[in-house]
Amino acid sequence: MTSTPLAGPAAAPAQGEPYVPKRRNTEALLLLFALGIGLFAYADVGDAATGRIPGNLPALAAEFGIALLAAHLVVRRFAPYADPVILPVAAMINGLGLALIYRLDPYNIANKLAPKGGAAPNQAIYTVLGLLVLIAIVIFLRDHRILQRYAYISALVGLSIIALPAVLPASMSEVNGARSWIRLGGFSVQPAEFGKLLMVSFFAAYLHAKRDALALASRKVLGLYLPRGRDMGPILVVWAFAMLILIRETDLGVSLMFFGAFVIMLYMATERTSWLLFGVLLFVGGAWAVANMSAHVMVRVNAWLHPFSDVTGQTRQLAQSLYAFANGGLLGTGLGHGYSYQIGFANNADFMLATVGEELGLFGLTALFIGYAIIVMRAVKTAMLVRDPYGKLFAAGLAATFALQVFITAGGVLRVIPLTGLPMPFLAYGGSALMANWVLIALLIKISDAARRPLPPAIPLTDEMAQVVKA
């Protein structure tokens, strides 16, 4: 009895060349699904609020759809082997964010918390701008390793723009007690969102160059190898800068994300648990000391410890968000049928998550976290597959930064850690945060393209070359 072989692929690769599927059609289908999810949520929110489909739905569909199509075509042409999942998942969360911002607009406009005309149209413009930046990076960044050449320039620019709000007058930099903004007229930007990406690039280049020295152990104490004194310099400098940010800008979120990304990348580069433990102890000790000196930070710590102690005053937002999560239950109240707008600033930063928890319930909140986890997981997979050491650390650093931002933001709203004010990636209102996250996605696309791209076939040795090798 003979067996019939299974049908193979329609087009077999040339002999000697590895076959790696590009999966661009998969990406196109996933993008179509992501667009449909966002538009359905937008229509459902409008129907719940006014009893009819929003009149600007066709315009939004055309604007968002054309931008996603352009991004897909550019990725298909300039990064054909890129991961096919990262872009669609980010687009889906972005579309859901647009719907939720539109849902909260009437209440924020009434309370003068949103731009004239609503925050949703502005967020749609920021979405298109973010996708245009992604397109530019995918086209013009030929190789991610080019960024390694400008490591120290990246560090200088990154540190400068992160620290810039601290030296500006409070009238130009302070929002809700944190001095982390630059405001000029009607324009505002949070420079730390872009500075973190520059610093991750520098950390990757620096740790790649100093990896062997930092991996050396000195003495063993209580089962842990503590770093040598000479190697503690870099982590102490970064820690000191993070503490200065916390003291001057009173921004716990930026400080934690900045220092946490460095410590995680340091652990990835050296595989020394002692670095991780040492970094955590340094930050916790420094943050505790600063909290006792800063009234703004102490208010957030007290609200975290006692969220229902002043529900009409300083703990109102956190208490209302916890009520929203409780009201949502497993299945939620349905889009447009919750009361999270009572939180105040519900479409900004971290409290957007409360609307998801109330109106989509625990199931919807879990699905959102799975979406974030997929982006992090694919970024980590890219770090494992890419061949150059700088690319490995860079992709891992981007994954750690994104995961930290999700954890810090969600942890504050869910009362795992004190509130920080960081925006929920792709979900909350804010142009600078949204555009910076699209830059992060663009960098992951370029690195994943390099990771999945097959190596060129080996050049066969000629007789003359074989004789040289033997000699």
Buried (B, 14 or more C-beta within 10 A) or exposed (E): EEEEEEEEEEEEEEEEEEEEEBBBEEBBEBBBEBBBBBBBBBBBBBBBBEEEEBEBBEEBBEBBBEBBBBBBEBBBEBBBBBBBBBBBBBBBBBBBBBBBBBBBBBBBBEEEBBBEEBBBBBBBEBBBBBBBBBBEBBBEBEEBBEBBEBBEEBBEBBBEBBBBBBEBEEEBBBBEBBBBBBBEEEEBBBBBBBBBBBBBBBBBBBBBBBBEEBBEBBEEEEEBBBBBEEBBEBBEEBBEBBBBBBBBBBBBBBBBBBBBBBBBBBBBBBEBEBBBBBBEEBBEEBBEEBBEEBEBBBBBBBBBEEBEEBBEEBBBBBBBBBBBBEBBEEEBBBBBEBBBBBBBBBBBBBBBBBBBBBBBBBEBBEBBBEBBEBBBBBBBBBBEBBEBBBBBBBBBBBBBBBBBBBBBBBBBBBBEBBBBBBBBBBBBBBBBBBBBBBBBBBBBBBBBBBBBBEEEEEEEEEEEEEEEEEE
